[in-house]
Amino acid sequence: MSKLQLTRKQTISVLIGGMAAIVSGPASAQGELVVYCTIATREVVQELTPAFERATKQKVSLTVDGGPALFQRIADGAKGDLFVGPEEFSGPLIQQGKLARNATTAFARSTISLAVREGAAVPDITTPEKLKAALLSAKTVSYSAGVSGLQFVRIMEQLGIAGQVAGKLVSPEPGELVGAVVARGGADIGVQQLSEMLPVSGIRIVGSLPAELRQPIIYGSTLFLDAKQPVAAKAFADFLRSPRARELLRKKGLEPA
């Protein structure tokens, strides 16, 4: 191997070493890095956080909740350093002056998936018309108030069946994943992002929406306007784009952005 070539492991070591050098200054001595993260990227962020802490000696206070709940908390004045979530929530918070403009680092893409209970008949959703037929045939459908649910409602409007599907809605309990509703028999079909379906046992993931209806959900890390740890926050955002993070994203049902 030439001197100009680096192995994947060496590349990760160089990146982490650089982050440690950046964060180890006065900013890290001021306290914890406060991060808010929505549920779809939870497993990735939770797994990467200890590695970031070890590499940088920077303590991270991580809060995970649904997008609507975090949006409301921040809108009501909660303080922090970094918001990790989709642009559907970060955008309005930027407009409100809670998050900083031009301070978003995209790191992941996600799409909506459908699931049924394990052992149930698997519907054909390969075309918009077949998806429409499957949803109209189902007695109950579960989707969340988060970004996947908002996108799903728009798609139902596009298909002309928003009212019918809304009448079949079984909402998840607070903190409950849509897949869990399906697994316990609460709904015939569940609609949520793949990364939120994969951790749930007792369901069968049917697949993504038809290509004609598929819309990416972009996840990014956005700095708070009044962040106390801006340097550490930027290092954490960069860590979410590292080779290690990209590999983990794929394992968890997301695609690197």
VOBA-1610 file (N, C-alpha, C; in pm, whole numbers, padded with zeros to 5 digits, always signed):
BEGIN
Met+00085-00120+00000Met+00000+00000+00000Met+00088+00124+00000Ser+00061+00223-00084Ser+00141+00344-00089Ser+00114+00432+00031Lys+00204+00532+00052Lys+00187+00623+00164Lys+00063+00708+00151Leu+00013+00723+00026Leu-00104+00807+00005Leu-00233+00732+00029Gln-00225+00601+00047Gln-00344+00521+00067Gln-00367+00496+00215Leu-00492+00497+00254Leu-00529+00468+00392Leu-00631+00356+00393Thr-00620+00267+00489Thr-00723+00166+00506Thr-00846+00232+00565Arg-00959+00162+00555Arg-01083+00218+00612Arg-01065+00246+00761Lys-01001+00155+00834Lys-00981+00174+00978Lys-00894+00295+01006Gln-00788+00315+00925Gln-00701+00429+00944Gln-00776+00559+00915Thr-00861+00557+00813Thr-00938+00676+00779Thr-01027+00718+00896Ile-01096+00621+00957Ile-01182+00652+01071Ile-01099+00706+01186Ser-00981+00647+01210Ser-00895+00692+01320Ser-00851+00836+01299Val-00817+00871+01175Val-00775+01007+01144Val-00889+01105+01169Leu-01012+01069+01124Leu-01127+01156+01142Leu-01158+01178+01289Ile-01157+01069+01367Ile-01188+01080+01508Ile-01079+01158+01580Gly-00954+01135+01542Gly-00844+01208+01603Gly-00857+01357+01579Gly-00897+01395+01458Gly-00918+01536+01427Gly-01030+01595+01508Met-01138+01521+01526Met-01249+01571+01607Met-01207+01590+01751Ala-01128+01496+01803Ala-01082+01507+01941Ala-01000+01633+01959Ala-00915+01665+01863Ala-00832+01784+01872Ala-00918+01910+01869Ile-01023+01908+01787Ile-01111+02025+01776Ile-01188+02047+01905Val-01241+01940+01965Val-01331+01953+02079Val-01257+01970+02210Ser-01129+01936+02214Ser-01059+01932+02341Ser-01020+02069+02396Gly-01058+02177+02327Gly-01026+02311+02373Gly-01121+02360+02479Pro-01121+02492+02505Pro-01201+02550+02613Pro-01349+02521+02603Ala-01403+02508+02479Ala-01548+02489+02467Ala-01594+02364+02539Ser-01518+02253+02532Ser-01561+02129+02593Ser-01558+02136+02744Ala-01485+02230+02799Ala-01477+02241+02944Ala-01600+02311+03001Gln-01683+02369+02916Gln-01797+02446+02964Gln-01915+02359+03005Gly-01916+02232+02969Gly-02026+02146+03007Gly-02063+02048+02900Glu-02181+01987+02918Glu-02226+01884+02826Glu-02270+01942+02693Leu-02257+01858+02591Leu-02314+01888+02460Leu-02458+01838+02463Val-02553+01927+02446Val-02695+01892+02457Val-02752+01868+02317Val-02794+01743+02294Val-02843+01701+02162Val-02986+01649+02174Tyr-03072+01694+02084Tyr-03209+01643+02073Tyr-03219+01564+01943Cys-03276+01444+01950Cys-03280+01356+01834Cys-03418+01293+01818Thr-03470+01294+01694Thr-03598+01230+01668Thr-03580+01078+01657Ile-03690+01005+01656Ile-03686+00860+01675Ile-03627+00784+01557Ala-03648+00830+01435Ala-03606+00752+01318Ala-03456+00725+01314Thr-03376+00818+01366Thr-03230+00799+01367Thr-03179+00763+01506Arg-03270+00731+01595Arg-03232+00705+01734Arg-03125+00597+01749Glu-03145+00483+01684Glu-03053+00372+01705Glu-02912+00406+01656Val-02905+00481+01548Val-02774+00522+01496Val-02706+00619+01593Val-02779+00722+01634Val-02720+00825+01719Val-02685+00768+01856Gln-02771+00684+01911Gln-02742+00626+02042Gln-02618+00536+02038Glu-02599+00466+01928Glu-02483+00378+01917Glu-02354+00456+01893Leu-02363+00567+01822Leu-02244+00646+01791Leu-02202+00737+01905Thr-02296+00777+01990Thr-02266+00874+02094Thr-02153+00829+02188Pro-02153+00706+02241Pro-02042+00666+02329Pro-01907+00670+02259Ala-01903+00634+02131Ala-01777+00639+02056Ala-01728+00782+02043Phe-01820+00875+02019Phe-01784+01016+02011Phe-01733+01065+02146Glu-01798+01026+02254Glu-01756+01068+02388Glu-01615+01017+02421Arg-01590+00891+02386Arg-01458+00833+02414Arg-01349+00904+02333Ala-01381+00933+02209Ala-01280+00992+02121Ala-01250+01137+02154Thr-01351+01210+02199Thr-01335+01355+02218Thr-01331+01398+02364Lys-01365+01306+02456Lys-01375+01340+02599Lys-01486+01443+02625Gln-01576+01454+02531Gln-01687+01547+02542Gln-01813+01472+02583Lys-01868+01505+02699Lys-01990+01442+02747Lys-02110+01491+02666Val-02197+01396+02628Val-02316+01429+02549Val-02441+01398+02630Ser-02531+01494+02638Ser-02664+01473+02697Ser-02761+01456+02581Leu-02807+01333+02560Leu-02892+01300+02444Leu-03036+01280+02487Thr-03126+01353+02425Thr-03270+01338+02447Thr-03335+01290+02319Val-03408+01179+02327Val-03475+01121+02209Val-03626+01125+02231Asp-03698+01172+02131Asp-03844+01175+02139Asp-03899+01188+01997Gly-04029+01177+01985Gly-04093+01194+01856Gly-04073+01336+01803Gly-04073+01350+01672Gly-04053+01481+01611Gly-04148+01589+01660Pro-04280+01562+01663Pro-04373+01666+01709Pro-04345+01709+01853Ala-04311+01613+01940Ala-04285+01647+02080Ala-04159+01732+02094Leu-04054+01695+02023Leu-03930+01773+02028Leu-03951+01911+01967Phe-04023+01917+01857Phe-04052+02045+01794Phe-04119+02139+01895Gln-04220+02087+01964Gln-04294+02171+02059Gln-04206+02212+02175Arg-04123+02119+02223Arg-04036+02148+02336Arg-03938+02261+02302Ile-03879+02253+02183Ile-03783+02355+02141Ile-03855+02487+02112Ala-03971+02478+02048Ala-04049+02599+02020Ala-04088+02670+02150Asp-04108+02591+02256Asp-04147+02649+02386Asp-04028+02702+02464Gly-03906+02687+02409Gly-03791+02750+02474Gly-03684+02657+02528Ala-03695+02525+02503Ala-03590+02434+02550Ala-03457+02472+02485Lys-03351+02471+02565Lys-03218+02509+02517Lys-03137+02386+02481Gly-03046+02401+02388Gly-02961+02291+02349Gly-02852+02338+02256Asp-02781+02242+02200Asp-02672+02273+02108Asp-02698+02222+01966Leu-02764+02104+01957Leu-02782+02042+01826Leu-02915+01970+01820Phe-02987+01992+01709Phe-03112+01920+01682Phe-03086+01824+01568Val-03117+01697+01589Val-03100+01594+01486Val-03238+01547+01444Gly-03276+01581+01322Gly-03410+01545+01277Gly-03434+01590+01134Pro-03555+01564+01082Pro-03586+01597+00943Pro-03611+01746+00924Glu-03597+01790+00800Glu-03614+01932+00769Glu-03757+01979+00791Glu-03853+01886+00793Glu-03991+01925+00820Glu-04006+01987+00959Phe-03919+01952+01051Phe-03921+02011+01185Phe-03813+02117+01203Ser-03695+02093+01148Ser-03587+02192+01164Ser-03620+02321+01090Gly-03684+02311+00973Gly-03717+02430+00895Gly-03801+02531+00972Pro-03917+02489+01027Pro-03998+02584+01104Pro-03924+02639+01228Leu-03839+02557+01290Leu-03765+02605+01406Leu-03659+02708+01367Ile-03607+02697+01246Ile-03517+02800+01194Ile-03596+02929+01173Gln-03715+02916+01116Gln-03800+03033+01092Gln-03836+03103+01223Gln-03852+03025+01330Gln-03887+03081+01460Gln-03767+03139+01534Gly-03647+03122+01478Gly-03529+03174+01545Gly-03476+03086+01656Lys-03516+02960+01658Lys-03468+02867+01760Lys-03340+02796+01714Leu-03335+02764+01584Leu-03218+02699+01525Leu-03152+02797+01428Ala-03024+02775+01405Ala-02946+02869+01322Ala-02966+02845+01173Arg-02966+02950+01096Arg-02972+02940+00951Arg-02837+02895+00896Asn-02842+02825+00785Asn-02720+02781+00717Asn-02628+02702+00811Ala-02688+02625+00902Ala-02609+02549+00998Ala-02660+02405+01008Thr-02711+02353+00895Thr-02763+02217+00891Thr-02668+02129+00811Thr-02632+02014+00869Thr-02548+01916+00801Thr-02631+01791+00775Ala-02670+01768+00649Ala-02748+01649+00615Ala-02661+01524+00627Phe-02718+01417+00681Phe-02639+01295+00696Phe-02715+01168+00660Ala-02846+01172+00645Ala-02921+01049+00619Ala-03046+01076+00536Arg-03085+00973+00460Arg-03211+00973+00385Arg-03294+00854+00429Ser-03425+00873+00431Ser-03514+00767+00474Ser-03636+00763+00382Thr-03705+00651+00381Thr-03830+00639+00305Thr-03934+00565+00389Ile-04058+00581+00350Ile-04170+00516+00419Ile-04180+00369+00376Ser-04212+00283+00474Ser-04237+00142+00447Ser-04371+00101+00505Leu-04426-00008+00454Leu-04549-00066+00507Leu-04517-00200+00571Ala-04594-00235+00673Ala-04576-00363+00741Ala-04710-00422+00778Val-04715-00554+00789Val-04832-00627+00838Val-04786-00717+00952Arg-04883-00771+01023Arg-04851-00862+01133Arg-04791-00992+01077Glu-04696-01046+01148Glu-04633-01171+01105Glu-04739-01280+01089Gly-04740-01346+00974Gly-04838-01451+00945Gly-04959-01402+00869Ala-04976-01270+00859Ala-05091-01214+00785Ala-05062-01217+00636Ala-05167-01208+00557Ala-05151-01201+00412Ala-05075-01074+00375Val-04984-01087+00280Val-04900-00975+00239Val-04963-00906+00117Pro-05001-00781+00130Pro-05065-00712+00017Pro-04964-00674-00091Asp-05012-00662-00210Asp-04931-00616-00323Asp-04938-00463-00325Ile-04824-00396-00309Ile-04822-00250-00309Ile-04723-00198-00415Thr-04705-00274-00520Thr-04602-00243-00618Thr-04638-00128-00712Thr-04767-00092-00717Thr-04809+00022-00799Thr-04901+00111-00716Pro-04919+00236-00753Pro-05011+00323-00678Pro-05152+00265-00667Glu-05202+00207-00776Glu-05338+00152-00772Glu-05348+00032-00679Lys-05245-00052-00678Lys-05246-00168-00588Lys-05230-00126-00442Leu-05149-00024-00418Leu-05138+00031-00282Leu-05273+00086-00238Lys-05338+00160-00325Lys-05469+00217-00294Lys-05569+00107-00260Ala-05570+00000-00338Ala-05661-00112-00313Ala-05632-00179-00179Ala-05503-00194-00147Ala-05466-00259-00020Ala-05511-00176+00099Leu-05496-00046+00091Leu-05536+00041+00202Leu-05687+00047+00216Leu-05758+00046+00105Leu-05904+00048+00112Leu-05958-00084+00163Ser-05886-00194+00140Ser-05931-00326+00187Ser-05903-00346+00336Ala-05802-00278+00386Ala-05766-00294+00528Ala-05875-00236+00618Lys-05898-00303+00731Lys-05997-00251+00826Lys-05938-00138+00910Thr-05809-00150+00941Thr-05743-00050+01025Thr-05602-00023+00972Val-05559+00102+00986Val-05427+00145+00941Val-05364+00230+01052Ser-05237+00206+01079Ser-05169+00286+01181Ser-05056+00367+01118Tyr-05050+00494+01154Tyr-04939+00580+01116Tyr-04926+00688+01223Ser-04810+00750+01227Ser-04781+00841+01337Ser-04812+00986+01300Ala-04793+01075+01398Ala-04807+01218+01374Ala-04673+01279+01334Gly-04571+01194+01320Gly-04438+01241+01281Gly-04427+01264+01132Val-04303+01279+01086Val-04281+01318+00946Val-04329+01211+00849Ser-04317+01083+00885Ser-04365+00977+00795Ser-04517+00982+00783Gly-04584+01010+00894Gly-04730+01021+00890Gly-04776+01141+00809Leu-04706+01253+00826Leu-04740+01373+00750Leu-04724+01348+00600Gln-04615+01281+00564Gln-04592+01251+00423Gln-04696+01152+00371Phe-04729+01052+00453Phe-04828+00952+00414Phe-04964+01017+00388Val-05003+01110+00472Val-05131+01179+00453Val-05132+01255+00320Arg-05021+01320+00287Arg-05014+01391+00159Arg-05026+01295+00041Ile-04967+01176+00056Ile-04975+01077-00051Ile-05118+01024-00064Met-05186+01006+00049Met-05325+00962+00045Met-05413+01067-00023Glu-05383+01193+00000Glu-05456+01300-00069Glu-05432+01291-00219Gln-05308+01262-00255Gln-05273+01247-00396Gln-05350+01131-00460Leu-05372+01024-00383Leu-05445+00907-00434Leu-05596+00925-00424Gly-05640+01030-00356Gly-05782+01057-00343Gly-05854+00974-00238Ile-05779+00920-00140Ile-05842+00835-00038Ile-05807+00881+00104Ala-05769+01008+00119Ala-05727+01057+00250Ala-05837+01040+00356Gly-05960+01070+00319Gly-06070+01061+00414Gly-06097+00918+00457Gln-06097+00825+00361Gln-06122+00685+00393Gln-06014+00628+00485Val-05890+00659+00453Val-05780+00606+00535Val-05779+00669+00674Ala-05808+00798+00682Ala-05813+00866+00812Ala-05918+00802+00903Gly-06027+00755+00842Gly-06131+00690+00920Gly-06091+00555+00976Lys-05982+00498+00927Lys-05932+00368+00974Lys-05814+00382+01069Leu-05777+00505+01100Leu-05654+00530+01176Leu-05659+00474+01317Val-05553+00401+01351Val-05526+00359+01490Val-05394+00424+01528Ser-05399+00527+01608Ser-05278+00601+01643Ser-05194+00523+01744Pro-05063+00528+01733Pro-04978+00464+01834Pro-04994+00534+01969Glu-04971+00460+02074Glu-04967+00521+02207Glu-04843+00610+02216Pro-04840+00706+02308Pro-04720+00790+02322Pro-04594+00706+02339Gly-04495+00729+02255Gly-04370+00654+02261Gly-04372+00520+02192Glu-04487+00480+02138Glu-04500+00350+02073Glu-04471+00361+01924Leu-04398+00265+01870Leu-04372+00260+01728Leu-04494+00202+01656Val-04513+00244+01532Val-04626+00194+01454Val-04618+00043+01438Gly-04497-00011+01418Gly-04481-00156+01405Gly-04533-00231+01525Ala-04519-00172+01644Ala-04568-00237+01765Ala-04720-00243+01767Val-04786-00143+01711Val-04932-00145+01700Val-04975-00263+01613Val-04905-00282+01502Val-04936-00393+01411Val-04906-00526+01478Ala-04794-00536+01547Ala-04752-00662+01610Ala-04853-00707+01716Arg-04914-00615+01786Arg-05011-00653+01890Arg-05152-00669+01835Gly-05166-00656+01703Gly-05297-00676+01640Gly-05385-00554+01639Gly-05327-00437+01669Gly-05406-00315+01674Gly-05441-00258+01539Ala-05365-00295+01435Ala-05391-00244+01300Ala-05350-00348+01198Asp-05421-00349+01086Asp-05389-00444+00978Asp-05262-00404+00904Ile-05246-00274+00883Ile-05130-00222+00809Ile-05067-00110+00890Gly-04935-00109+00894Gly-04862-00002+00960Gly-04776+00071+00858Val-04767+00202+00875Val-04691+00286+00783Val-04593+00372+00864Gln-04465+00351+00841Gln-04363+00430+00910Gln-04231+00411+00837Gln-04131+00483+00879Gln-04001+00470+00815Gln-03939+00334+00844Leu-03861+00285+00749Leu-03800+00153+00762Leu-03716+00142+00888Ser-03641+00246+00922Ser-03555+00241+01041Ser-03635+00225+01169Glu-03762+00264+01167Glu-03848+00248+01284Glu-03924+00116+01282Met-03928+00051+01167Met-03991-00080+01156Met-03894-00193+01193Leu-03768-00179+01154Leu-03671-00287+01171Leu-03656-00336+01315Pro-03659-00250+01417Pro-03640-00300+01554Pro-03758-00379+01610Val-03872-00379+01541Val-03994-00438+01595Val-04006-00584+01552Ser-04027-00672+01648Ser-04051-00814+01618Ser-04201-00838+01604Gly-04235-00946+01536Gly-04376-00982+01522Gly-04444-00918+01402Ile-04366-00856+01313Ile-04424-00796+01193Ile-04347-00843+01070Arg-04409-00826+00956Arg-04340-00850+00829Arg-04341-00720+00750Ile-04223-00675+00714Ile-04212-00551+00636Ile-04242-00583+00489Val-04347-00523+00437Val-04391-00550+00301Val-04297-00483+00200Gly-04258-00361+00229Gly-04168-00289+00140Gly-04197-00140+00139Ser-04125-00070+00052Ser-04143+00074+00039Ser-04262+00105-00049Leu-04301+00230-00050Leu-04408+00274-00139Leu-04365+00257-00284Pro-04460+00253-00377Pro-04424+00247-00519Pro-04333+00363-00557Ala-04246+00340-00653Ala-04146+00441-00690Ala-04210+00575-00726Glu-04328+00570-00788Glu-04395+00694-00830Glu-04436+00781-00711Leu-04453+00719-00595Leu-04500+00791-00477Leu-04390+00812-00373Arg-04277+00752-00395Arg-04170+00754-00296Arg-04104+00892-00288Gln-04094+00944-00168Gln-04030+01073-00146Gln-03928+01059-00033Pro-03805+01101-00055Pro-03705+01087+00051Pro-03732+01182+00168Ile-03702+01135+00286Ile-03706+01218+00407Ile-03560+01243+00444Ile-03520+01370+00448Ile-03380+01405+00472Ile-03360+01440+00619Tyr-03259+01374+00679Tyr-03224+01401+00818Tyr-03094+01479+00825Gly-03093+01577+00913Gly-02974+01659+00929Gly-02952+01697+01075Ser-02835+01751+01101Ser-02801+01804+01233Ser-02795+01956+01222Thr-02876+02025+01302Thr-02884+02170+01294Thr-02846+02234+01426Leu-02758+02331+01420Leu-02711+02402+01538Leu-02821+02489+01597Phe-02831+02493+01730Phe-02918+02589+01796Phe-02861+02729+01775Leu-02949+02827+01764Leu-02905+02964+01742Leu-02817+03013+01858Asp-02853+02973+01981Asp-02777+03017+02098Asp-02699+02901+02162Ala-02646+02812+02077Ala-02571+02696+02127Ala-02454+02740+02215Lys-02439+02673+02329Lys-02325+02701+02417Lys-02201+02621+02377Gln-02223+02516+02298Gln-02113+02429+02256Gln-02110+02417+02104Pro-02094+02527+02032Pro-02102+02519+01885Pro-01990+02437+01822Val-01870+02442+01880Val-01758+02367+01823Val-01781+02217+01840Ala-01821+02176+01960Ala-01849+02035+01985Ala-01970+01988+01903Ala-02069+02075+01888Ala-02187+02039+01808Ala-02149+02014+01663Lys-02062+02098+01608Lys-02016+02079+01470Lys-01938+01949+01457Ala-01856+01917+01558Ala-01780+01792+01554Ala-01874+01671+01559Phe-01981+01680+01638Phe-02078+01571+01647Phe-02150+01555+01513Ala-02188+01667+01452Ala-02254+01663+01321Ala-02163+01599+01217Asp-02035+01631+01221Asp-01940+01571+01127Asp-01924+01421+01154Phe-01930+01382+01281Phe-01917+01241+01318Phe-02032+01159+01260Leu-02150+01220+01247Leu-02265+01151+01190Leu-02250+01131+01039Arg-02146+01189+00981Arg-02117+01169+00838Arg-01989+01089+00817Ser-01933+01037+00923Ser-01808+00962+00915Ser-01830+00826+00850Pro-01724+00758+00803Pro-01739+00624+00745Pro-01808+00526+00841Arg-01776+00535+00967Arg-01840+00448+01066Arg-01990+00472+01071Ala-02028+00600+01068Ala-02170+00634+01073Ala-02241+00589+00947Arg-02178+00605+00832Arg-02241+00567+00705Arg-02269+00417+00701Glu-02176+00339+00752Glu-02195+00194+00757Glu-02310+00158+00849Leu-02317+00224+00964Leu-02423+00196+01061Leu-02558+00240+01008Leu-02564+00352+00939Leu-02690+00399+00882Leu-02752+00292+00792Arg-02671+00232+00708Arg-02722+00130+00616Arg-02775+00008+00693Lys-02707-00029+00800Lys-02753-00143+00881Lys-02886-00116+00947Lys-02914+00011+00973Lys-03035+00048+01046Lys-03149+00092+00956Gly-03137+00068+00824Gly-03246+00098+00734Gly-03249+00239+00679Leu-03135+00308+00688Leu-03124+00445+00634Leu-03015+00448+00528Glu-03014+00554+00449Glu-02910+00573+00350Glu-02832+00699+00383Pro-02700+00695+00371Pro-02622+00817+00395Pro-02661+00926+00296Ala-02663+01048+00342Ala-02698+01162+00255Ala-02571+01221+00196
//
